[in-house]
Amino acid sequence: MKKVTKAIFPVAGLGTRFLPATKANPKEMLPIVDKPLIQYAVEEAINAGIKELIFITGRTKRSITDHFDKAYELESELEKKGKFKELESVRDIIPGDVTCIYIRQAEPLGLGHAVLCAKSAIGNHPFVVILPDDLIDNGNRGATKQLISVYEKEKKSIVAVETIKKVDTEKYGIVSIFDDENSSLWKIKSIIEKPTPDESPSTLAVVGRYIFNPEIFSHLEKIKIGADSEIQLTDAISMLLKSDSVYAYEFSGERFDCGSKFGYIQASIQYALKDPVIKDDLYKYIKNIL
């Protein structure tokens, strides 16, 4: 069995919910305290043993490439001034044994198309898809590490899910599952994109972590662009279900939807309250406001 060592980061989106902040700056570069969202996602992947980071970018995303590149002038200046703590924070964000690959998505044709853009870089290997908008907090046992652990046992494609309120089903892909006594891992019966609460088969929502076997590409290639001008990853998963098992795994950890303003602010506060430098002052400030 081939190990999961490759991860796709679809980062070509326009970030329209954060305009004007994202007019010239990618939403993935918005900071949570002092690190951009994309760095949290990359650190989660590296912590799970990923060795190839494949970024599906757009023409306005150059700052992502720059962030993970070496900054000779900055590092030299910090070293000269003896700012070694700051130097450590910008040096070797990507370990030497980890490779970055950048692929341009020429048109915004959806998440399925973004994954398909990475086909040549993936080859015949299983891989992870990580959406940086979904920031998942679980210390050293990140969501990607949890999914890989499940994959190594089941050897099947897996989607991460969490239980949501029924009223929110229209915001997510929703899975129906076969009855099983297991409390966190289920075989998927079907998957539907953004059903109304009345139509929804469950309240298990797909969130931004997936592991796929390379067979998913053959299904993505068969999908015709729909009325919404996108290739939906959900459609490819539905096609895969006709020939193979796909699992839903309810991960351990707290997810913040940083693609929304409220989720982004929630994450900022949560992470700031764990920051040793500012947590006490922030706690006092919040208490004061309340």
N, C-alpha and C positions, 0 to 999 in steps of 0.2 A: 504494500500500500504506500502510495506517495504521500509525503507529509504536506501539510498546509503551510506553505512558506511565502505565498504571494497574496497581496491585498490590493484591491482596487478602491480608490477614493474618487467618487464622482464629484468634482468641484467646479463644474462649468456653469452652474446656475447663476441667474442674474441677481438674486437676492432682493427682489422688488419690495418685499415687506419691510426692508430696512432702509429704503431710500429716504433722504438723499445720502445717508452714510455710506451706502454701497455703490454710489455712482462711479467712484474711481477706486474704491477699496473693496476687495472681495469680502463677502460675508464670513467666509471661513477664516479671515484674518481679524475678525472682531475679537477683542480680548475678553477673557474671563479672568479677572484680576490682572495678572501680568503675563499671560500666555494666550496666544490666539487659539481659537477653536480647533483649527487643523492640527496644532501641535498636540493637543490632548488626544485626538484620534490616532495620530502617528505613534505617540508613546504607548497607547493601549495595544496597538498592533505589534510593536517591537517587544513589549512585555510578554506577548503571547507567542513569540518565536518567529514572527514574520521577518523575512530577509529581503523581499522585493516589494517596494512601495510604488504602485502604479497610479499616477495622478491623471485623471481625465479632465483636462483644463479647457478654458476658453481664452479668447484673445485679451480679456481684461484681467487675467489672473497671474500676471508676471510676478507680483509680489510674493506669491506662494513659493514659486521657484527660488526667488531671492532669499526667502526666509530660511530655506533648508540648505542654501549654498554657504560657502565659507565667506566671511566678511573680513578680508585682510586688514583694511584700513581701520575698521572699528576695533578689531581685536588688538591691533598694534597700539592704538591710542589708549585702550583700557589697560593694557600691560604697562605702558609707559607711566601711566598715572597711578599704578598700584591698585587698580580697582579689580582685584582678583575674583571677588564674588560675582561681580557683573560679568567678568570675562568667562567664568565657568558657565554662566547661564546662556551664553550665546555660542560657545564653542562646542563642537561635537554634539549638536542636537541629534544628528543622525550618526549612530556608531559606524565605525569603519567597515564592518562586515555587512552593512545594510546598503542596498542599492536603490536609488530613486530613478524612476522612468516617468517622463512627461509626454502625454499624448494629447494632441489638440482635437477637441470635438468641434468640428467645423460648424455644425448647426445644432440648436437646442432641441433635439428630437426625443427627449425624455430619458428616464433612468435606464430603461432597457437598452436604448441605443448607446448610452455612456458605457455600460458594461460590455456591450458588443465591440466597442472601439478598442478594448483591451485584449481581444481574442489572440492576436499574434504574440503579445507579450506573455500570455498565460500558457499557451501551448496545450499540452495534454496533462495539466495539473489541476488539482482542486484549488480553490481560492476563496478568499474572504472578500465581501463587499462591506465597506464601512462608510456610513453617511455621517460626516462630521457634525451636521445639525443636531443629531441625537447624541448629547453628552451623557454618558452613563457613569455614575460614580459608584465604584465598589472597590476602592483601594487597589491592592495588588492582584485581586482576582477579577480582572476586567471581563466585560461581556464577551470579547473576542476569545479570550483564553477559555472561558466556559464553553463556548460553542465548539472550539477545536477539540476540547476534551470529549464532548459528545460525539463529534464526527469520527474521532479515532475509534470509537466503539461501534458506531452504526454504519459508517462509511457511506452515508447517504446525504443528500442536500438538506440543509437545515435553515429555517428562518427563525429569527428571534421574535418573540411575542411578549406582550404584557396585557393584563386585564384592564380594560378601560370602562368608563361609564357608557351606557347604551346610547345616550344622547350624542356621543362623540364619534359614533361609527362612520359617519359621513366624511371624516377626515383621514381615514386609514384604509389599508387593505385588511380584510377580516378573513380569518380562517374558520372552517368547520372541521371538527376532529372526530376520529373514531373513538368510541368509548374505551377508556383505558383507566386502570387504577393508578397509573403513574401520575404524580401530582405536578410535574413540570415538563415532561416530554411526551408528545403525542404524535401519532401519524396523522397527516392532514388528509381530510376527505375532499375538500374543495377550498378555493380562495376566491374572494370577490373584492373588487376595487370600490371603496367608498360607498357601501350600501346605506340606505336610509335605516334609521333605527328599527322600523317595522320589517324591513327586508333582511336585516342582518342575521346570519346564522349563529352568531355567538358574540361575545365581547372580547375575544382574543385578537388583538390588533398587532399587525406586523410593524416592527420598528427597525431602525437603520443598521442592522447587523445580519448578514447572510453568509452561509457557506454553500458553494455550489461545486458539483463535479462539472468537468468541461462540457458534458452533454448539453448543458443549458444553452450553449452558443448555437447549436443546430436549431433549437426552437426559436431563439431570438431572430435568427436569420429568416425564418418563415413568416414572421409577423409583418403584415402590411400596416403602414402608417394609417392610424384611424382619423376620425373627424377632429380629434383634439391635436392632430399633427405630432403625435408622440408614439414611440414604441414602449409599451408598458411592460415592465418586468413581471408584473402580476400575471399577464397573459402567458408569458413563457413558462411561469411556474405551473399554471393551469394545464398547459400542454405536457409538461414533464410528468405531471401526476397521472397521466393516462398510461405511461409506460414504466414508471418507477415510483418508489416511495419517497416522500418528502416529509421531514419532521418539523414540528413546531416546538420550540424550546422556550420556556418562560424563565428568563435569566434572573439572577440575583443582583440587585443593585437599584439605584434610584436614577431614573431617566429624566433629563431636562430637554424639552423641545426648544432648542435654541434657534430654530427657524421662525419662531414666533417671538414677538417683543416680550410678552409676559414670561415665557419660558426662559428667555435669555436673561431677564432681570432676576428671576428666581435662581438660576445657576450662578450668576454673579454674586448674589448675596450669600448663597450656600457656601461657595468656595471661599469667599472673603472671610466668612465666620470661622474658617479653618486655617486661615493664614496667620502664622504666629506673630507677624509684625503688626497687623492692623485689627485682628479679631476683637481685642478688648475694647478698643476705641469705637469700633463699628457697633458692637453690642450695646455700649452705653448710648451711642447716637440713636440707634433704633428704639431703645427703651425710652429715651427722651421724647422721640416723636410720638410714640404710642401713649 
